[in-house]
Amino acid sequence: MAHNPAAQTAYGPMVQAAIEQYEPPERRLVDDDLALSMLSTRQRAFVRATQWTPLRRLMIAATERAVSGSWALITCRKRFIDDKLAEALPNIDAVVILGAGMDTRGIRLAHRSDVPVFEVDLPVSIDRKRAAVQRAVGGVPSSVRLLPLDFERDDLVDALMDNCWSTDARTFVIWEGVTQYLTEDAVRATLVAVEGMPAGSRLLFTYVRADFIDGSNMYDAAVLYKRFRQRRQVWKYGLNPDDVGAFVGQYGWRVVEQASPDYYVQNYIRPAGRNLPASDLEWSAYCTKVTPNPL
């Protein structure tokens, strides 16, 4: 488990989020004042070097040469999730973050709200997260619970209930950068697990496009296909944007909005005065629970 390949990918998005903090506020695509502190000593040293604007520009350009649109894919999806959570916060009772990795969202939320946050991830990731949070803010806030769980084998609802989550709680479920690492059976099992959440609950998840998984469309990301589909074979599942509504509808969820690359360009990139493409490889789907089914 310590060498789980999916667990090893938790740091990359946080490196990008941390580098983005050196952009002036009006140009910044995502705000995350804790991102740097979650990284290893070597990673922090690397990120701090990007305070120098020319080096930061070179770093972003190199990322874009490898996978066009990838910088916006990570930073803008984080911004989209942060925005939707902030909008929903007055009307929710709990937050569940599936595959939380090293993301700081739950810790940042604890600084302004006492809404309970349940961060769920592989045991190795939870151990690393606990140590990083200890280093960053002196310990896990009382409103945040870190839950070790294997999505392929363990029962999500039992784990949540064992940690004082209420089945009556209107819950905002965040599932960022995870579904592609799971089998279809595991994705469906997770949707079954959250199917019984009460009306008014929210689900925001990201997904890689199915035609990339089957190799019929590279989306200018051949390097990722070689890395995640051919060499390591850790990306297993994808969806098509037109199919998402019917897919989540089977479990009582309704799509409210999908964040496409055009959404990111129009709402985040252009207003920030940035000249960046946004990859069509991954989309984000924001859903609300309309059919409460008893757990």
N, C-alpha and C positions, 0 to 999 in steps of 0.2 A: 504493500500500500504506500510506503514512503516514496516509491518511485512511480506512482500513478501518473501517466502522461498528462491526463486532464488537469490534475492538481498543479502540474508544473507551469501551466499557462496563466496562472492567477496574477503574476506580477506584470506581464506586458502591458495590459490596459492601465495599470496604476502608474507605470513609468510615463506613459503618454499624458495621463491626467496631471502628473506632477510637473512635467515639462511645460504644459500649457499654462501653469500658474505664473510663469515668468512673462507671459504676454501681458501688455497693459490691460486693465479691467475692461475697457471698451472693445478690445479685440479678442478677449478670452472666450473660448467656446464652452468651457465648463469651469465651474468654481469648485475647488476642493482643497481647502487649506491643510488637510491632514494627509493628502496623498503621499507627499515626500516622506513623512515619518513612518509610513507603513513598509518602506522598502529596506532592503539589506544595506549594509555599510557601503559596499561597492556600488550598488545601484544609486544610492544617495549621492555619492561622489560624482558619478557620471551625470546625474540630473543637475546638480549644482553647477557643473561646467556650462550648461546651456543657459545660464543667466546671461552670458555673452550673446547678444542678439545674432551676430553672424553665424556662430556655431549652432544656435537653435534653428535658424533658417536652413542651414545645411542638413541638420538632423531630420527636420520635417521633409525636406526635399528628397533625402535618401529613402525615407519611408515611402514616399509617394512613388519613387522610381521602382521600388520593389513591388508594391501593390497600389495601383492608382485608387485614390479615394479612401484609403485605409485610415488616414489620420482623422478625417471627419467621421468615419464609421464608428470609431471608438468614442471620441470626445462628444459627438452630437447625440449618440444614443444615451450616454450618461446624462447629458443635459436634459434630454426629453424625459427620462425617467424621473429626474429630480423635479422637473416642472410639474409633471402629472401628480407626483406624490404631494408636492406642496399645495396644489389645487384641491386635492381630495382630503387632505389632512383633517379639516374640521368635521368631516363626515365619516371617519373611520375609527375603529376601536383597536386595531392591531396592525402590525406590518410583519409579513413573513418574507424573508429574502432567501430564495432557493439557489444554492450554488454561490454563496456570498463571496467566496474567495477572499481577497485582500481589500475589497471595496470598503470605503469608509462611510457609506450612506447611513447605516444604522447608528454609528457613533456620532456623526454630525447631527442626526435627528435628535439624539438624546440631549444635545446641548440646548435645544429649544422646545422640546416637548417631552412629556412623560408617557406618551403612548408606548405600549410594550412592543419591542422588536425581537423577532425570532430569526436568527441567522442560522441557516442549515447548510451543511456542506460535509464533504468527506472528512473522516477523522483527522487525517494528516493536515488538511487545510485548516480545520478548526484549531488544531494545536499551534500552527504557525500564526493564525490570526490572533489567538489569545496572547501569544508572546509579543506580537507587533503592537497590539493595542496597549499592552502593559508599558511598552517602551514609549509609545506615542502620547498617551494621556494618563498614564499611571494606573490603569486597570479598566476592566470592562464596566461601563456604567450600569447602574442597578436596573434600568429599564431594558437592557439588552441581554438576551440569552443566546449563547452559542451552542448549537445542537449538532453533534456528529451523527451523520447518517449516510448510508449508501443508497442512492436512489434506485439502483437496480434490485436491491434485496430487502430494504427495511421499510417499515410502515410509517409514512409521514405523519398521518393524523395521530397515531399513538405517541410518536415522539413529541409532537406539539402539545398534546393534552397532558403528557407527563411533565411538561414544563409550564403548566398553568395557562395555556391558551384555551379560550372558551369557544365552544362551537357556535355560540350566539354572536360572537364578535364579527362586526363588519370588517373584513380583513383586506388589506392591500397586499397582494402577492406580487413580488418582483422576481423574475426568472430571466436574468440577464446573462447572455453568452453561455448558455448551458445546453439548450435542446439539441444542438448539433452533436454533442458528445454522447447522447443517449440513444438507445435503440427505440424504435417506434413503440414497442411494448412498454418501455419505461416512461416515455412521454405520455402515453395514454394512461398509464397507472397513476402518474402524478396528477393528471387532469381528473381522474376518478377520485383521487384523494381530496382535491379541493372542490369537487362537485357539490358537496353538501354545505358549502359556506353560504351564509344568508344573503338575501337580495341586498344590493348596494355594495357588496364586496367588489374589489377591483383586481384585475389580473393584467400585468404588463410583462410581456415576454418578447425576446428576440429570437429570430430564426434565420438560418441560412437557406437560400433558395434550393429547392429540390433538384433543379436541373444542373446545379453545380455539384451536388452530391453524386448524381449519376454520371457526371462528366460531359454532359452535352453542351454546357455553357460555362466558360471559364471566367467571365466577368472581369477580365484583365487581372486575374489573380491566380495564374498558373502556378506560381511559387507556393501559394497556400494549398492548392490541390495536391501538389507533389508532397508537401510536408504533412498535411493532415489526412489525405485520402490514400496516397500511395505508399509513403514510407512508414508512417506511424498508424494509419488507419483508425484515428481516434474520432474523426467526424463521421457520423453514421446516419444522420437523419436530417431531412429538410422538408420545407413546405413551399407551396406556391402562393403568392399573395391573394389570388382569386379564390383559393380554397380555404383560407383561414377562417372565414365566417362560418362556413358549414362545419368545419372541423371542430371549433370550440363550441359551436351551437349544440353539438351532441352532448355536451356536459353542462348545459344551462348558462353559457356565457354569450354575450353579444358584443361584437366588435364595435367600439365607439370610434376608433381612429387608428390608422396605420401610418407610421412614420417611414416614408420612402426617402430616397436620396434627394428628390425634389423638395420634400418638406424641410430637410436639413439645410439645403442651400437657401431656401426662401426665408426660413425663420431664424436661422442661427448664423450661417456663414456670410451671406450678403450684409445683414445688419451689422456684423462685426467688421466689415470692410476687408474681409479675407478673400483671397482668390484660391480656393481649394475645391477640388471635385469631391463628390460623395459617392462611394461605391454602391452599386446596386446589388451586391452580393448578399447583404443582410438587411432585414427590415425589422421594425418593432411594431408589435400589435398591442393596443390598449383596449381592454375589455371590461364590461361590467356584468355582474351576476344578476340575472333576471329570473331564474327559476330555482328557488331554494329547495333542495332535496335533502331529506334527513340523513345525517351521517350514521 
